Amino acid sequence: MATTPAPDQTPDQARSTGPAPGPNPGQNPRRHRWLHWLGAFVLGGSLLAVAIAVGALTLARYDIIDKLSGFIGFMMMLNPVRVLAILAGIAFVLGLVLKGPRWKALAGLVLSGGLMVAMYTAVIVPAGQVPPLHDITTNLDDPPAFRTLPLREDNLVPFTSIDEWRAAHRAGYPDIAPILLELPPAEALARARALAEARGWEIAGYNAATGHLEATATAGYLRFYDDVVIRVTPVADGSSRVDMRSVSRVGVSDLGYNAARIRDFLADMQAS
């Protein structure tokens, strides 16, 4: 069909200009509208999941809600972020193949994947590597007793007897043992107190005459409260034996925090 020149155009100009190009079917925004929707869904869902998870942890950290509620709120986001990460991955790949929008899908994948990685590295993997214990001690036959801080009523959970607890403890933490210091008991206990205070533990009880110290420590971002008791007893040669016990106030598994606390503390006791 011939092109009719505009009033101010010559026929040669009209031929060189030609008709205005139509939309490229491969770049039609309507064709990829569903990718926009899917990207927006995974990005919005991932932002919401991160907000709920971080918000629950932070509220529990500052005791605005209780520790277990914050932890449960955090872990409740695990299955949603699994689904969101899968959808985000699909949306991103389709965006690449179809040359459609994909930045929202990529952002959703980073957020949901990052939250999932945090859950696995902080909770799921450690829980699978340690026994379900929250009461760890250097002396299974005669654990140091709490005199000031109360021991939780359900302390044996998930075990039905103290013998079951001892068996699980021996199997899971065979390296947790008392130490000997070439110090008189009063000096050894003073060293223990200095180390506890340096770690920011709250001292709840201290008796140099009986060689007894109690304190409260915290664990993780939530700052779970764990109660600690240290017992120093004299040895015949004038040295001291140091026993220690660390108990989580809530939860079944401590994810290895109490055992790590005892190992690190007693190692510092020997090194200082």
TAGI-V536549 format. One record per backbone hydrogen bond with DSSP energy under -0.5 kcal/mol. NH is the residue of the N-H (numbers start at 1). CO is the residue of the C=O. E is the energy in kcal/mol with one decimal. If there is no record, write none. Layout:
# TAGI-V536549
NH;CO;E
NH;CO;E
This chain:
# TAGI-V536549
4;2;-0.6
5;3;-0.5
9;6;-2.2
14;10;-2.1
15;11;-2.2
16;12;-2.0
17;13;-2.2
18;14;-2.3
25;23;-0.5
27;24;-2.2
28;25;-1.0
31;28;-1.1
32;28;-0.8
32;29;-0.8
33;30;-1.2
35;32;-0.5
36;32;-1.8
37;33;-2.2
38;34;-2.5
39;35;-2.7
40;36;-2.6
41;37;-2.4
42;38;-2.5
43;39;-2.2
44;40;-2.6
45;41;-2.8
46;42;-2.2
47;43;-2.4
48;44;-2.2
49;45;-2.4
50;46;-2.6
51;47;-2.3
52;48;-2.5
53;49;-2.7
54;50;-2.8
55;51;-2.1
56;52;-2.6
57;53;-2.1
58;54;-2.5
59;55;-2.6
60;56;-2.0
61;57;-2.3
62;58;-1.7
63;60;-1.6
64;59;-2.7
65;59;-1.1
70;66;-2.0
71;67;-2.4
72;68;-2.9
73;69;-2.5
74;70;-1.9
75;71;-2.5
76;72;-2.1
77;74;-1.2
78;75;-1.8
80;76;-0.5
81;77;-2.3
82;78;-1.8
83;79;-2.1
84;80;-2.6
85;81;-2.5
86;82;-1.9
87;83;-2.6
88;84;-2.7
89;85;-2.2
90;86;-2.3
91;87;-2.8
92;88;-2.3
93;89;-2.2
94;90;-2.6
95;91;-2.0
96;92;-1.8
97;93;-2.5
98;94;-3.0
99;95;-0.6
100;95;-2.0
106;102;-2.4
107;103;-2.5
108;104;-2.6
109;105;-2.3
110;106;-2.3
111;107;-2.3
112;108;-2.7
113;109;-2.4
114;110;-2.2
115;111;-2.2
116;112;-2.1
117;113;-2.5
118;114;-2.2
119;115;-2.1
120;116;-2.3
121;117;-2.8
122;118;-2.2
123;119;-1.9
124;119;-2.0
125;120;-2.9
127;123;-2.4
128;124;-1.3
128;125;-0.6
129;125;-0.7
129;126;-1.2
130;126;-0.9
133;131;-2.5
136;134;-0.5
136;246;-2.5
138;244;-2.1
155;152;-1.1
157;154;-1.6
159;156;-3.3
165;161;-1.7
166;162;-2.6
167;163;-2.3
168;164;-2.4
169;165;-2.5
170;166;-2.8
171;167;-2.1
172;168;-2.5
173;169;-3.1
176;173;-1.2
177;175;-0.7
178;138;-0.6
179;242;-1.6
181;240;-2.7
183;181;-2.1
187;184;-0.5
188;184;-2.3
189;185;-2.7
190;186;-1.9
191;187;-2.2
192;188;-2.0
193;189;-2.4
194;190;-2.3
195;191;-2.3
196;192;-2.4
197;193;-2.7
198;194;-2.0
199;195;-1.4
200;197;-1.2
201;196;-2.3
202;216;-2.4
203;201;-0.7
204;214;-2.5
205;214;-1.8
207;212;-2.8
211;207;-1.0
212;207;-2.2
213;230;-2.2
214;205;-2.9
215;228;-2.4
216;202;-2.1
217;226;-3.2
219;224;-1.4
223;219;-0.5
223;220;-1.1
224;219;-2.3
226;217;-2.8
226;224;-0.5
227;247;-2.8
228;215;-3.4
229;245;-2.4
230;213;-3.0
231;243;-2.5
232;211;-2.8
233;231;-0.5
233;241;-2.4
235;239;-2.5
238;235;-2.3
240;181;-2.7
241;233;-3.0
242;179;-2.7
243;231;-2.9
243;241;-0.6
245;229;-2.1
246;136;-2.8
247;227;-2.9
248;134;-2.3
249;225;-2.2
254;133;-2.2
257;254;-1.8
260;256;-2.1
261;257;-2.4
262;258;-2.3
263;259;-2.6
264;260;-2.6
265;261;-2.6
266;262;-2.5
267;263;-2.1
268;264;-2.1
269;265;-2.2
270;266;-1.9
271;267;-1.8
272;268;-2.2
